[in-house]
Amino acid sequence: MSVRHNAQSRVSFFIFVAPAFLFFFVFMALPMVGSLLYSFTNWNGLAPFYKFVQFRNYVEIFTEDVRFKDATLFTLNFSVIMVILQNCLALLIANLIANLKGTRKLFRTVFFLPNMISAIVGAYMLKFLFLKVFPNLGQHFSWVGFLNQPWMADPFFAFWAIVLVSLWVGLGYIIIIYLAALGTVPQELEDQVQLDGPNPFQKFIKVTFPMIMPAVTICTFVTINNSFKAFDLIFGLTNGGPGWSTASISLNLYYDAFSTTMRMGYSCAKAIVLFIMILAVSLLQITLMKKREVEL
């Protein structure tokens, strides 16, 4: 009877797992393998024939492609700033919300709402704000400096416009994770430490932060991956401008694949480089932070 039950359990398990596995295999695994193979070719994405060029695409990426180097620098700068700002702000806001009583659910919903909006839709909404609303308000409130700035025309302000919109869209998701982690901190432990008389900052550093370190690891991993893969928001907000100064690696390889040059094989090589970069940074981050979790 138990053997039959185990067999039925295995069949049920495979029935439930099969759709997810099939989806991953068709839409994730196969395209990744295909991208790796095409990265060694000169395929243009349309022609039925192509030629293997060995490592020529990779050599060109690292020796001749100036735009890729600029896109890499932008992506690294953007990722560092986003990881720091998004996690620090989310942790601060989550702590403030966690200490509220009657309005906790309201503020949690308010901060999470932008995350429910598509990034490309949010980008177009905020682009209208930067290009139309701010200049019109600046005519009436000239003493408010940020209203009269060339947000989409200056590389410096365009970069920070992307950062601000990215924070607005993605902050809520990270706040929810931190709120869930803060809810797991034992109240008895906090009450016991409170008897020693530390200020709120000392209490957070000594008690709360070590307890939520796994959530910090997860949120850092999520923000690193999202920042390195940033595409739709930048595409909708600045489209890489002005002068390709805000083009991320994802946007750069997109235009290589679908612009007039149609260098799909070359774009696949860039995608593989981006994948290796994300993999290396993520593994380093997880290794270091997991070790930190053990120490705490």
Phi and psi in degrees as GROMACS dihedral restraints (atoms count N, CA, C in turn):
[ dihedral_restraints ]
;  ai    aj    ak    al  type     phi  dphi    fc
    3     4     5     6     1   -67.2    20    10
    4     5     6     7     1   -35.7    20    10
    6     7     8     9     1   -63.5    20    10
    7     8     9    10     1   -43.2    20    10
    9    10    11    12     1   -64.6    20    10
   10    11    12    13     1   -39.7    20    10
   12    13    14    15     1   -64.2    20    10
   13    14    15    16     1   -42.4    20    10
   15    16    17    18     1   -63.5    20    10
   16    17    18    19     1   -40.1    20    10
   18    19    20    21     1   -63.8    20    10
   19    20    21    22     1   -42.3    20    10
   21    22    23    24     1   -64.5    20    10
   22    23    24    25     1   -37.1    20    10
   24    25    26    27     1   -64.4    20    10
   25    26    27    28     1   -41.5    20    10
   27    28    29    30     1   -64.3    20    10
   28    29    30    31     1   -42.9    20    10
   30    31    32    33     1   -62.2    20    10
   31    32    33    34     1   -44.1    20    10
   33    34    35    36     1   -62.5    20    10
   34    35    36    37     1   -40.6    20    10
   36    37    38    39     1   -60.9    20    10
   37    38    39    40     1   -47.6    20    10
   39    40    41    42     1   -67.6    20    10
   40    41    42    43     1   -32.5    20    10
   42    43    44    45     1   -64.2    20    10
   43    44    45    46     1   -41.9    20    10
   45    46    47    48     1   -75.4    20    10
   46    47    48    49     1   -33.1    20    10
   48    49    50    51     1   -80.9    20    10
   49    50    51    52     1   -30.2    20    10
   51    52    53    54     1   -54.8    20    10
   52    53    54    55     1   -46.8    20    10
   54    55    56    57     1   -60.3    20    10
   55    56    57    58     1   -43.1    20    10
   57    58    59    60     1   -65.8    20    10
   58    59    60    61     1   -42.3    20    10
   60    61    62    63     1   -64.3    20    10
   61    62    63    64     1   -42.2    20    10
   63    64    65    66     1   -62.5    20    10
   64    65    66    67     1   -42.8    20    10
   66    67    68    69     1   -61.4    20    10
   67    68    69    70     1   -46.6    20    10
   69    70    71    72     1   -62.7    20    10
   70    71    72    73     1   -42.6    20    10
   72    73    74    75     1   -65.8    20    10
   73    74    75    76     1   -44.5    20    10
   75    76    77    78     1   -75.7    20    10
   76    77    78    79     1   -42.5    20    10
   78    79    80    81     1  -101.9    20    10
   79    80    81    82     1    -7.2    20    10
   81    82    83    84     1  -123.0    20    10
   82    83    84    85     1   -59.5    20    10
   84    85    86    87     1   -66.0    20    10
   85    86    87    88     1   -51.1    20    10
   87    88    89    90     1   -60.7    20    10
   88    89    90    91     1   -47.3    20    10
   90    91    92    93     1   -61.0    20    10
   91    92    93    94     1   -34.9    20    10
   93    94    95    96     1   -65.7    20    10
   94    95    96    97     1   -44.4    20    10
   96    97    98    99     1   -64.9    20    10
   97    98    99   100     1   -41.6    20    10
   99   100   101   102     1   -61.7    20    10
  100   101   102   103     1   -41.3    20    10
  102   103   104   105     1   -62.8    20    10
  103   104   105   106     1   -40.1    20    10
  105   106   107   108     1   -62.8    20    10
  106   107   108   109     1   -43.8    20    10
  108   109   110   111     1   -67.2    20    10
  109   110   111   112     1   -44.6    20    10
  111   112   113   114     1   -69.9    20    10
  112   113   114   115     1   -19.9    20    10
  114   115   116   117     1   -67.1    20    10
  115   116   117   118     1   -15.0    20    10
  117   118   119   120     1   -99.6    20    10
  118   119   120   121     1    15.7    20    10
  120   121   122   123     1  -125.4    20    10
  121   122   123   124     1   173.6    20    10
  123   124   125   126     1  -106.7    20    10
  124   125   126   127     1    28.4    20    10
  126   127   128   129     1   -60.2    20    10
  127   128   129   130     1   139.0    20    10
  129   130   131   132     1   -99.2    20    10
  130   131   132   133     1     4.3    20    10
  132   133   134   135     1    93.3    20    10
  133   134   135   136     1   -13.4    20    10
  135   136   137   138     1  -124.6    20    10
  136   137   138   139     1   -42.2    20    10
  138   139   140   141     1   -66.3    20    10
  139   140   141   142     1   141.2    20    10
  141   142   143   144     1   -74.1    20    10
  142   143   144   145     1   -13.1    20    10
  144   145   146   147     1  -119.2    20    10
  145   146   147   148     1   148.0    20    10
  147   148   149   150     1  -154.5    20    10
  148   149   150   151     1   167.6    20    10
  150   151   152   153     1  -122.5    20    10
  151   152   153   154     1   137.6    20    10
  153   154   155   156     1   -74.6    20    10
  154   155   156   157     1   128.6    20    10
  156   157   158   159     1  -113.8    20    10
  157   158   159   160     1    13.3    20    10
  159   160   161   162     1    58.0    20    10
  160   161   162   163     1  -124.9    20    10
  162   163   164   165     1   -98.1    20    10
  163   164   165   166     1    18.9    20    10
  165   166   167   168     1   -63.5    20    10
  166   167   168   169     1   -37.8    20    10
  168   169   170   171     1   -62.4    20    10
  169   170   171   172     1   -42.5    20    10
  171   172   173   174     1   -68.8    20    10
  172   173   174   175     1   -37.1    20    10
  174   175   176   177     1   -63.5    20    10
  175   176   177   178     1   -42.6    20    10
  177   178   179   180     1   -64.4    20    10
  178   179   180   181     1   -38.2    20    10
  180   181   182   183     1   -58.5    20    10
  181   182   183   184     1   -45.3    20    10
  183   184   185   186     1   -92.1    20    10
  184   185   186   187     1    -9.7    20    10
  186   187   188   189     1  -118.9    20    10
  187   188   189   190     1   -27.1    20    10
  189   190   191   192     1  -121.8    20    10
  190   191   192   193     1   -25.2    20    10
  192   193   194   195     1   -84.1    20    10
  193   194   195   196     1    95.2    20    10
  195   196   197   198     1   -68.9    20    10
  196   197   198   199     1   -37.9    20    10
  198   199   200   201     1   -64.1    20    10
  199   200   201   202     1   -33.8    20    10
  201   202   203   204     1   -67.4    20    10
  202   203   204   205     1   -38.3    20    10
  204   205   206   207     1   -64.2    20    10
  205   206   207   208     1   -43.3    20    10
  207   208   209   210     1   -64.0    20    10
  208   209   210   211     1   -40.8    20    10
  210   211   212   213     1   -65.0    20    10
  211   212   213   214     1   -36.9    20    10
  213   214   215   216     1   -65.5    20    10
  214   215   216   217     1   -44.1    20    10
  216   217   218   219     1   -62.1    20    10
  217   218   219   220     1   -43.4    20    10
  219   220   221   222     1   -61.5    20    10
  220   221   222   223     1   -45.8    20    10
  222   223   224   225     1   -62.7    20    10
  223   224   225   226     1   -40.9    20    10
  225   226   227   228     1   -66.0    20    10
  226   227   228   229     1   -46.3    20    10
  228   229   230   231     1   -60.7    20    10
  229   230   231   232     1   -45.9    20    10
  231   232   233   234     1   -63.0    20    10
  232   233   234   235     1   -42.0    20    10
  234   235   236   237     1   -65.8    20    10
  235   236   237   238     1   -44.0    20    10
  237   238   239   240     1   -61.4    20    10
  238   239   240   241     1   -47.5    20    10
  240   241   242   243     1   -65.0    20    10
  241   242   243   244     1   -42.1    20    10
  243   244   245   246     1   -67.6    20    10
  244   245   246   247     1   -41.2    20    10
  246   247   248   249     1   -61.5    20    10
  247   248   249   250     1   -44.2    20    10
  249   250   251   252     1   -69.3    20    10
  250   251   252   253     1   -53.6    20    10
  252   253   254   255     1   -64.8    20    10
  253   254   255   256     1   -46.2    20    10
  255   256   257   258     1   -64.4    20    10
  256   257   258   259     1   -42.1    20    10
  258   259   260   261     1   -73.5    20    10
  259   260   261   262     1   -41.3    20    10
  261   262   263   264     1   -66.2    20    10
  262   263   264   265     1   -47.0    20    10
  264   265   266   267     1   -65.4    20    10
  265   266   267   268     1   -42.4    20    10
  267   268   269   270     1   -63.5    20    10
  268   269   270   271     1   -40.4    20    10
  270   271   272   273     1   -67.9    20    10
  271   272   273   274     1   -40.0    20    10
  273   274   275   276     1   -64.1    20    10
  274   275   276   277     1   -48.4    20    10
  276   277   278   279     1   -65.6    20    10
  277   278   279   280     1   -39.6    20    10
  279   280   281   282     1   -62.3    20    10
  280   281   282   283     1   -39.3    20    10
  282   283   284   285     1   -64.4    20    10
  283   284   285   286     1   -41.2    20    10
  285   286   287   288     1   -65.2    20    10
  286   287   288   289     1   -43.5    20    10
  288   289   290   291     1   -66.9    20    10
  289   290   291   292     1   -38.0    20    10
  291   292   293   294     1   -63.8    20    10
  292   293   294   295     1   -27.0    20    10
  294   295   296   297     1   -87.6    20    10
  295   296   297   298     1    -4.2    20    10
  297   298   299   300     1   -80.4    20    10
  298   299   300   301     1   158.1    20    10
  300   301   302   303     1  -107.5    20    10
  301   302   303   304     1   -75.2    20    10
  303   304   305   306     1   -79.1    20    10
  304   305   306   307     1   -24.7    20    10
  306   307   308   309     1  -106.5    20    10
  307   308   309   310     1    15.3    20    10
  309   310   311   312     1   -60.4    20    10
  310   311   312   313     1   -47.6    20    10
  312   313   314   315     1   -64.9    20    10
  313   314   315   316     1   -37.4    20    10
  315   316   317   318     1   -61.5    20    10
  316   317   318   319     1   -50.9    20    10
  318   319   320   321     1   -68.3    20    10
  319   320   321   322     1   -34.1    20    10
  321   322   323   324     1   -62.3    20    10
  322   323   324   325     1   -40.7    20    10
  324   325   326   327     1   -69.2    20    10
  325   326   327   328     1   -42.2    20    10
  327   328   329   330     1   -60.6    20    10
  328   329   330   331     1   -44.1    20    10
  330   331   332   333     1   -74.1    20    10
  331   332   333   334     1   -26.7    20    10
  333   334   335   336     1   -84.6    20    10
  334   335   336   337     1   -20.7    20    10
  336   337   338   339     1   -54.6    20    10
  337   338   339   340     1   -45.9    20    10
  339   340   341   342     1   -58.8    20    10
  340   341   342   343     1   -26.6    20    10
  342   343   344   345     1   -69.0    20    10
  343   344   345   346     1   -20.6    20    10
  345   346   347   348     1   -82.4    20    10
  346   347   348   349     1   -11.0    20    10
  348   349   350   351     1   -87.5    20    10
  349   350   351   352     1   137.1    20    10
  351   352   353   354     1   -57.5    20    10
  352   353   354   355     1   139.8    20    10
  354   355   356   357     1   -59.7    20    10
  355   356   357   358     1   -38.7    20    10
  357   358   359   360     1   -68.4    20    10
  358   359   360   361     1   -36.4    20    10
  360   361   362   363     1   -67.3    20    10
  361   362   363   364     1   -44.6    20    10
  363   364   365   366     1   -60.7    20    10
  364   365   366   367     1   -37.9    20    10
  366   367   368   369     1   -63.4    20    10
  367   368   369   370     1   -44.8    20    10
  369   370   371   372     1   -67.3    20    10
  370   371   372   373     1   -35.8    20    10
  372   373   374   375     1   -62.6    20    10
  373   374   375   376     1   -48.9    20    10
  375   376   377   378     1   -73.1    20    10
  376   377   378   379     1   -26.9    20    10
  378   379   380   381     1   -63.7    20    10
  379   380   381   382     1   -40.9    20    10
  381   382   383   384     1   -61.0    20    10
  382   383   384   385     1   -38.5    20    10
  384   385   386   387     1   -63.8    20    10
  385   386   387   388     1   -45.4    20    10
  387   388   389   390     1   -69.5    20    10
  388   389   390   391     1   -37.9    20    10
  390   391   392   393     1   -89.0    20    10
  391   392   393   394     1   -29.3    20    10
  393   394   395   396     1  -115.2    20    10
  394   395   396   397     1   -50.4    20    10
  396   397   398   399     1   -71.6    20    10
  397   398   399   400     1   -50.3    20    10
  399   400   401   402     1   -59.6    20    10
  400   401   402   403     1   -48.0    20    10
  402   403   404   405     1   -60.4    20    10
  403   404   405   406     1   -39.9    20    10
  405   406   407   408     1   -66.0    20    10
  406   407   408   409     1   -41.5    20    10
  408   409   410   411     1   -67.0    20    10
  409   410   411   412     1   -34.3    20    10
  411   412   413   414     1   -64.2    20    10
  412   413   414   415     1   -27.7    20    10
  414   415   416   417     1   -66.8    20    10
  415   416   417   418     1   -29.5    20    10
  417   418   419   420     1   -97.8    20    10
  418   419   420   421     1   -25.0    20    10
  420   421   422   423     1  -125.9    20    10
  421   422   423   424     1    67.5    20    10
  423   424   425   426     1   -65.7    20    10
  424   425   426   427     1   -19.6    20    10
  426   427   428   429     1   -77.1    20    10
  427   428   429   430     1   -11.8    20    10
  429   430   431   432     1   -88.8    20    10
  430   431   432   433     1   102.5    20    10
  432   433   434   435     1   -60.1    20    10
  433   434   435   436     1   -43.1    20    10
  435   436   437   438     1   -68.7    20    10
  436   437   438   439     1   -18.4    20    10
  438   439   440   441     1   -71.1    20    10
  439   440   441   442     1   -25.3    20    10
  441   442   443   444     1  -103.4    20    10
  442   443   444   445     1    20.7    20    10
  444   445   446   447     1   -91.7    20    10
  445   446   447   448     1   149.1    20    10
  447   448   449   450     1   -78.7    20    10
  448   449   450   451     1    76.0    20    10
  450   451   452   453     1   -60.0    20    10
  451   452   453   454     1   -36.8    20    10
  453   454   455   456     1  -101.9    20    10
  454   455   456   457     1    -7.0    20    10
  456   457   458   459     1  -104.5    20    10
  457   458   459   460     1   -15.4    20    10
  459   460   461   462     1  -112.5    20    10
  460   461   462   463     1   130.5    20    10
  462   463   464   465     1   -56.5    20    10
  463   464   465   466     1   -38.9    20    10
  465   466   467   468     1   -64.2    20    10
  466   467   468   469     1   -49.4    20    10
  468   469   470   471     1   -72.6    20    10
  469   470   471   472     1   -32.5    20    10
  471   472   473   474     1   -64.4    20    10
  472   473   474   475     1   -38.9    20    10
  474   475   476   477     1   -61.7    20    10
  475   476   477   478     1   -47.1    20    10
  477   478   479   480     1   -72.9    20    10
  478   479   480   481     1   -25.4    20    10
  480   481   482   483     1   -64.2    20    10
  481   482   483   484     1   -41.8    20    10
  483   484   485   486     1   -63.3    20    10
  484   485   486   487     1   -42.2    20    10
  486   487   488   489     1   -61.7    20    10
  487   488   489   490     1   -46.5    20    10
  489   490   491   492     1   -63.0    20    10
  490   491   492   493     1   -44.1    20    10
  492   493   494   495     1   -68.4    20    10
  493   494   495   496     1   -37.6    20    10
  495   496   497   498     1   -63.8    20    10
  496   497   498   499     1   -39.7    20    10
  498   499   500   501     1   -64.4    20    10
  499   500   501   502     1   -43.7    20    10
  501   502   503   504     1   -62.0    20    10
  502   503   504   505     1   -40.0    20    10
  504   505   506   507     1   -77.3    20    10
  505   506   507   508     1   -42.2    20    10
  507   508   509   510     1  -101.5    20    10
  508   509   510   511     1    -8.2    20    10
  510   511   512   513     1   -65.5    20    10
  511   512   513   514     1   -38.0    20    10
  513   514   515   516     1   -59.6    20    10
  514   515   516   517     1   -39.4    20    10
  516   517   518   519     1   -62.8    20    10
  517   518   519   520     1   -43.0    20    10
  519   520   521   522     1   -69.5    20    10
  520   521   522   523     1   -36.4    20    10
  522   523   524   525     1   -60.5    20    10
  523   524   525   526     1   -42.6    20    10
  525   526   527   528     1   -61.6    20    10
  526   527   528   529     1   -40.0    20    10
  528   529   530   531     1   -64.4    20    10
  529   530   531   532     1   -44.5    20    10
  531   532   533   534     1   -66.8    20    10
  532   533   534   535     1   -36.5    20    10
  534   535   536   537     1   -62.4    20    10
  535   536   537   538     1   -42.4    20    10
  537   538   539   540     1   -62.6    20    10
  538   539   540   541     1   -39.9    20    10
  540   541   542   543     1   -68.1    20    10
  541   542   543   544     1   -41.5    20    10
  543   544   545   546     1   -63.2    20    10
  544   545   546   547     1   -30.0    20    10
  546   547   548   549     1   -70.0    20    10
  547   548   549   550     1   -14.7    20    10
  549   550   551   552     1   -92.2    20    10
  550   551   552   553     1    -7.2    20    10
  552   553   554   555     1   -71.7    20    10
  553   554   555   556     1   121.0    20    10
  555   556   557   558     1   -60.5    20    10
  556   557   558   559     1   130.2    20    10
  558   559   560   561     1   -64.7    20    10
  559   560   561   562     1   -32.9    20    10
  561   562   563   564     1   -62.6    20    10
  562   563   564   565     1   -38.8    20    10
  564   565   566   567     1   -66.0    20    10
  565   566   567   568     1   -42.2    20    10
  567   568   569   570     1   -64.3    20    10
  568   569   570   571     1   -40.7    20    10
  570   571   572   573     1   -65.7    20    10
  571   572   573   574     1   -37.0    20    10
  573   574   575   576     1   -66.6    20    10
  574   575   576   577     1   -42.0    20    10
  576   577   578   579     1   -69.9    20    10
  577   578   579   580     1   -32.3    20    10
  579   580   581   582     1   -61.5    20    10
  580   581   582   583     1   -28.0    20    10
  582   583   584   585     1   -66.4    20    10
  583   584   585   586     1   -26.1    20    10
  585   586   587   588     1   -76.4    20    10
  586   587   588   589     1   -10.0    20    10
  588   589   590   591     1    77.8    20    10
  589   590   591   592     1    32.0    20    10
  591   592   593   594     1   -77.3    20    10
  592   593   594   595     1   156.1    20    10
  594   595   596   597     1   -75.9    20    10
  595   596   597   598     1   166.9    20    10
  597   598   599   600     1   -55.7    20    10
  598   599   600   601     1   -37.0    20    10
  600   601   602   603     1   -66.9    20    10
  601   602   603   604     1   -44.3    20    10
  603   604   605   606     1   -64.1    20    10
  604   605   606   607     1   -38.1    20    10
  606   607   608   609     1   -63.2    20    10
  607   608   609   610     1   -40.1    20    10
  609   610   611   612     1   -66.4    20    10
  610   611   612   613     1   -44.8    20    10
  612   613   614   615     1   -67.6    20    10
  613   614   615   616     1   -41.4    20    10
  615   616   617   618     1   -83.7    20    10
  616   617   618   619     1   -31.2    20    10
  618   619   620   621     1  -115.1    20    10
  619   620   621   622     1   -59.2    20    10
  621   622   623   624     1   -67.4    20    10
  622   623   624   625     1   -49.9    20    10
  624   625   626   627     1   -60.4    20    10
  625   626   627   628     1   -45.8    20    10
  627   628   629   630     1   -61.0    20    10
  628   629   630   631     1   -32.4    20    10
  630   631   632   633     1   -73.0    20    10
  631   632   633   634     1   -28.7    20    10
  633   634   635   636     1  -103.7    20    10
  634   635   636   637     1    14.0    20    10
  636   637   638   639     1   -57.6    20    10
  637   638   639   640     1   -38.2    20    10
  639   640   641   642     1   -58.9    20    10
  640   641   642   643     1   -37.6    20    10
  642   643   644   645     1   -67.8    20    10
  643   644   645   646     1   -35.7    20    10
  645   646   647   648     1   -63.3    20    10
  646   647   648   649     1   -40.2    20    10
  648   649   650   651     1   -61.4    20    10
  649   650   651   652     1   -45.7    20    10
  651   652   653   654     1   -64.0    20    10
  652   653   654   655     1   -47.0    20    10
  654   655   656   657     1   -66.1    20    10
  655   656   657   658     1   -37.2    20    10
  657   658   659   660     1   -65.0    20    10
  658   659   660   661     1   -42.3    20    10
  660   661   662   663     1   -60.6    20    10
  661   662   663   664     1   -45.2    20    10
  663   664   665   666     1   -63.8    20    10
  664   665   666   667     1   -45.4    20    10
  666   667   668   669     1   -68.5    20    10
  667   668   669   670     1   -35.4    20    10
  669   670   671   672     1   -63.1    20    10
  670   671   672   673     1   -47.8    20    10
  672   673   674   675     1   -64.0    20    10
  673   674   675   676     1   -45.4    20    10
  675   676   677   678     1   -64.2    20    10
  676   677   678   679     1   -37.7    20    10
  678   679   680   681     1   -70.3    20    10
  679   680   681   682     1   -42.4    20    10
  681   682   683   684     1   -66.9    20    10
  682   683   684   685     1   -31.9    20    10
  684   685   686   687     1   -94.6    20    10
  685   686   687   688     1     9.1    20    10
  687   688   689   690     1   -54.0    20    10
  688   689   690   691     1   124.7    20    10
  690   691   692   693     1  -143.2    20    10
  691   692   693   694     1   -63.2    20    10
  693   694   695   696     1   -61.7    20    10
  694   695   696   697     1   -40.2    20    10
  696   697   698   699     1   -66.9    20    10
  697   698   699   700     1   -41.6    20    10
  699   700   701   702     1   -68.8    20    10
  700   701   702   703     1   -39.0    20    10
  702   703   704   705     1   -59.7    20    10
  703   704   705   706     1   -42.5    20    10
  705   706   707   708     1   -79.0    20    10
  706   707   708   709     1   -29.7    20    10
  708   709   710   711     1   -88.0    20    10
  709   710   711   712     1   -52.2    20    10
  711   712   713   714     1  -121.9    20    10
  712   713   714   715     1   -16.2    20    10
  714   715   716   717     1    55.1    20    10
  715   716   717   718     1    31.1    20    10
  717   718   719   720     1    89.2    20    10
  718   719   720   721     1    -9.1    20    10
  720   721   722   723     1   -86.1    20    10
  721   722   723   724     1   176.4    20    10
  723   724   725   726     1   -78.1    20    10
  724   725   726   727     1   136.9    20    10
  726   727   728   729     1    62.5    20    10
  727   728   729   730     1    36.9    20    10
  729   730   731   732     1    64.2    20    10
  730   731   732   733     1    17.9    20    10
  732   733   734   735     1   -74.4    20    10
  733   734   735   736     1   -19.0    20    10
  735   736   737   738     1  -117.6    20    10
  736   737   738   739     1    26.1    20    10
  738   739   740   741     1   -83.0    20    10
  739   740   741   742     1   122.5    20    10
  741   742   743   744     1   -82.7    20    10
  742   743   744   745     1   173.2    20    10
  744   745   746   747     1   -62.3    20    10
  745   746   747   748     1   -41.4    20    10
  747   748   749   750     1   -61.7    20    10
  748   749   750   751     1   -42.4    20    10
  750   751   752   753     1   -68.4    20    10
  751   752   753   754     1   -37.6    20    10
  753   754   755   756     1   -62.6    20    10
  754   755   756   757     1   -46.8    20    10
  756   757   758   759     1   -72.7    20    10
  757   758   759   760     1   -27.3    20    10
  759   760   761   762     1   -62.0    20    10
  760   761   762   763     1   -45.4    20    10
  762   763   764   765     1   -71.7    20    10
  763   764   765   766     1   -29.0    20    10
  765   766   767   768     1   -65.7    20    10
  766   767   768   769     1   -34.5    20    10
  768   769   770   771     1   -80.9    20    10
  769   770   771   772     1   -35.8    20    10
  771   772   773   774     1  -121.3    20    10
  772   773   774   775     1    10.1    20    10
  774   775   776   777     1   -84.3    20    10
  775   776   777   778     1  -167.7    20    10
  777   778   779   780     1   -64.9    20    10
  778   779   780   781     1   -25.0    20    10
  780   781   782   783     1   -75.6    20    10
  781   782   783   784     1   -29.8    20    10
  783   784   785   786     1    50.7    20    10
  784   785   786   787     1    54.2    20    10
  786   787   788   789     1   -96.2    20    10
  787   788   789   790     1    74.4    20    10
  789   790   791   792     1   -65.9    20    10
  790   791   792   793     1   -41.9    20    10
  792   793   794   795     1   -61.9    20    10
  793   794   795   796     1   -42.5    20    10
  795   796   797   798     1   -65.0    20    10
  796   797   798   799     1   -40.3    20    10
  798   799   800   801     1   -64.8    20    10
  799   800   801   802     1   -37.9    20    10
  801   802   803   804     1   -62.5    20    10
  802   803   804   805     1   -37.6    20    10
  804   805   806   807     1   -63.1    20    10
  805   806   807   808     1   -39.7    20    10
  807   808   809   810     1   -66.2    20    10
  808   809   810   811     1   -37.3    20    10
  810   811   812   813     1   -63.7    20    10
  811   812   813   814     1   -38.1    20    10
  813   814   815   816     1   -67.0    20    10
  814   815   816   817     1   -40.5    20    10
  816   817   818   819     1   -62.0    20    10
  817   818   819   820     1   -43.9    20    10
  819   820   821   822     1   -62.0    20    10
  820   821   822   823     1   -42.0    20    10
  822   823   824   825     1   -60.2    20    10
  823   824   825   826     1   -43.8    20    10
  825   826   827   828     1   -65.2    20    10
  826   827   828   829     1   -39.6    20    10
  828   829   830   831     1   -61.9    20    10
  829   830   831   832     1   -48.0    20    10
  831   832   833   834     1   -63.7    20    10
  832   833   834   835     1   -42.5    20    10
  834   835   836   837     1   -61.7    20    10
  835   836   837   838     1   -45.3    20    10
  837   838   839   840     1   -65.7    20    10
  838   839   840   841     1   -46.6    20    10
  840   841   842   843     1   -65.2    20    10
  841   842   843   844     1   -41.8    20    10
  843   844   845   846     1   -65.5    20    10
  844   845   846   847     1   -43.8    20    10
  846   847   848   849     1   -63.0    20    10
  847   848   849   850     1   -41.3    20    10
  849   850   851   852     1   -63.9    20    10
  850   851   852   853     1   -44.6    20    10
  852   853   854   855     1   -62.9    20    10
  853   854   855   856     1   -47.1    20    10
  855   856   857   858     1   -65.1    20    10
  856   857   858   859     1   -41.6    20    10
  858   859   860   861     1   -61.3    20    10
  859   860   861   862     1   -48.0    20    10
  861   862   863   864     1   -66.7    20    10
  862   863   864   865     1   -42.1    20    10
  864   865   866   867     1   -76.2    20    10
  865   866   867   868     1   -32.1    20    10
  867   868   869   870     1   -64.6    20    10
  868   869   870   871     1   -38.8    20    10
  870   871   872   873     1   -64.7    20    10
  871   872   873   874     1   -37.4    20    10
  873   874   875   876     1   -66.2    20    10
  874   875   876   877     1   -35.9    20    10
  876   877   878   879     1   -61.1    20    10
  877   878   879   880     1   -42.7    20    10
  879   880   881   882     1   -64.8    20    10
  880   881   882   883     1   -40.7    20    10
  882   883   884   885     1   -64.3    20    10
  883   884   885   886     1   -38.9    20    10
